[in-house]
């Protein structure tokens, strides 16, 4: 009873179950990009210990953020490729269902490509920023300090650039300044959404080229062999060329 069947097909899931499985898939896909941002944020904070050389702190800090974005882009691209493959598999299953054919396999519709998923995954990457920046703006020393500490530790890519504008962390960053850090969730949203779509489109194009070549090869195999008889002029030129070679 309730035992999971190997090779279970999820095409007939209820809407509620599909919804929660999509949530799990998107949260799973946000984990690694967020860890990359977290790691680069730690390096970013380390670069801010440089004293008396502001341009170097800004340069190294910006470089850390860009590297985090590059990791994010690479992972989002791969997710787009994977989800587009799942979408094609889903199309086959749906066509089989329409024709009354029982589909086997273990297809998971929650992993199928959809344009909005990339932007949603990017939004989930920015959830810690929203959470801790929101706590930073709440009146009350305990909650306020708690939010600011964890915002700096776990989402440095969002608050450090704000500190550059508002004069650093030593008394220069107000509650309103911490609120501005929420805008930095646009970085993972845009990067993830755009490269997710790019990955899917590149995979789509690759599949189209493979299919086109397969069709051309099939047509070539099925095409009747045509033999052309040489005209008298062609025969004469052929004989002349043979004589010249001798």
N, C-alpha and C positions, 0 to 999 in steps of 0.2 A: 504494500500500500504506500503510495507516494514515492515509490522508488523511481529515480531518474533513469530514463531509458537512453542507452548510448545511441548516438545518431539521431536524437530527437529533432524533429523539424518544427520550427516555431512560427510557421506561416499562419497558423490558425489561432495565434494568441489573441486574448481580449485586448481592448484598447488600454485598459488600466495596466495590464501586465506589460504590454509593449511600451507604455510610457515610462514605467519604472526601469525597464531594461535599457531604454535609451539613456535615462539619467545615469545609470551605472556605467554604461559604455563611455559617456562623455566625461564623467568624473575620472574614469580610469585613464582616458586619453589626456586629461589635463595634468595628471600627476607628474610625469617626467618633465614636461616643459616648466612646470612650477619649480621643481627641484633645480633645474638649470638656472632659472632666475634667482632662486635662493642662494645657490652657490656663487653666482656672479655678484649678488648683492653683498655677500660676505667679503669678497675681494674688493668691492666698491667701498665698503666701510673702511677696509684696511688702507686704501689709498688716501682716505680723508685724514689720516694721521700725519700726512706730510705737512709740515709747517713752513710758512713764509714763502712758499712757491705756489701761489693760487692757480696759475695757468696749468701747472703739472697735475694738480689735484683734479681740476676740471677735465683735463684731457684724459687722464687715466680712468676717471669715473665714467666719462662718456664712453670710453672704449669698453669698459666692463658691461655697460648697458647694451651696447651694440653687439657684443659677443653673445649675451643672453638672448637677444633678438634673433641672432643667426641660428643658435640652437633651436629656438622656438620655430623658426621658419622651416628648418630641416625636418623636424618632427611632424609639423603640420602637413608638410608636403607628403611625407610617407603615409600619414593617416588618410589623406585624400586619395592616394593611390589604392590603399587597402579597402577603403569604403567604396570606391568606384567598382572594384572587382566584386565586392559583395552585392552591389546594386545590380550588376549584370547577372550574377547568379540568381538574385531575387526575381529578375525579369523572366528567367527560364522557368522558375518554380511557378510564378503567376500564370505564365502561358500554359503550363501543364495542368494547372488547376482549372483554367477555363475550358480546356479540352477534356476534362474528366480523368486526367492521368494522375495517379497517386505519386507524389514527389517524395523521394527518399532523401538521404543525406542529413546533415546537421546545420542547415542554413540558419543564420541568425539575422533577421530583418533589422534589428536595432543597429547593426553595423553597416547598413546601407548608406550610400552617399546622399546627402541633402545639403544644399547651399548653406542653410542656416546653421548647420551643426558646427562648422568651423568657427563662426563668430560666437556661438554659444560656448564652445570649449574655451575660447579666448576669454570670455566673460568669467568662466569658472576659475581660470588662472588668476584673475583679478579679485576674486572674492576675499582673500585675506586683506587686500588693500582696503576694500570697502568696510570690512569688519573692524579692523584696527584703527583706521582713520576715523571711522564713525565714533568709536570709543574715545578717541583722542579729543573729540570735540564736545564730549559730554561734561558738564560741570561736575566737579568733585575730584579731589586730588587723587584718590585711590584708583578710581576707574580711569581717570585721565592719564595718569602716569603708566598704568598698566597698558592702555592702548598705545601710547607713544613708544613705550619700550618695545613692544612686540611688532609695531609697525616698522621701527628702525631695524629690528633683528630679522624679521621675516619678509619684509617688502621694501628693502632699502632702495631698490631701483625707482620707487615711487616718491619717497620722502627726501632722499639726498639731493636730487636736483632742485626741489623746492627750497631746501636749506641754502642752496647757493644764492637763490634770489632774495631770501628773507634774512640773510646774514648769519647763518650757522645755527647750531643747536644750543649754544650757550646763551639762553635767554632771548634769542632773536626770532624764534619760531613760535608764533601765536597759534591759538586754536584754529583761527581762520586759515592760517597757512597750512596747517595739517589737513584741513578740508580740501585744499587745492590738490593734494596728493592723489585724491580719488580720480582726478582726470587722467592719471597715468595708467589707469586700467585700459585706456584706449590703445596702448602699445600692444599688449597681448591680444586684444580683440581684433585689431586691424591685421597684425602680422599673422595670427593663426587663421583668421577668416580668408585672407587673400591667398596664402600659400596652400591652404587646404583646397581651395578651388583650383589653383594652378596645378597641384598634384593630380586632381581628378581629371582635368582637361588634358594634361600630358598623357595620362594613362588611356584616356578615351581615344586620343589621336593614335597612340601606339597600337591599340586594339584594331582601329580602323585600317591602319597600314598592314597589319598582319592578315586581317580578313581580306583585304584587297589583293594581296599577294597570293593568298590561298585560292581565291576565285580565279585569278589569272593563270595559276598553275593548273587548276582543274580544267579551265577552258582550253589550255594548250594541250592537255592530255586527251581531251575529247574531240579536238579539232581534226577533221579529215586531212590526211596527207595529200598535198597538191604537188604534182610533178609538172615542171615547165619544160617544154621542148625548146631547145635552142633554135633560134632563127639561123638562116644561112649566113647572115652577117656575123652573128656571134660565133658560129662555128669557124668561120674564116679567121676571125681575130684570135680565137683560141689556138688554131693551128700555127698562125704567125708567131704568137708568143712562145710556143713550144720550140719552133725553129730557132728563134733568137737565143733561147737558153742553150741549145746545142752548140 
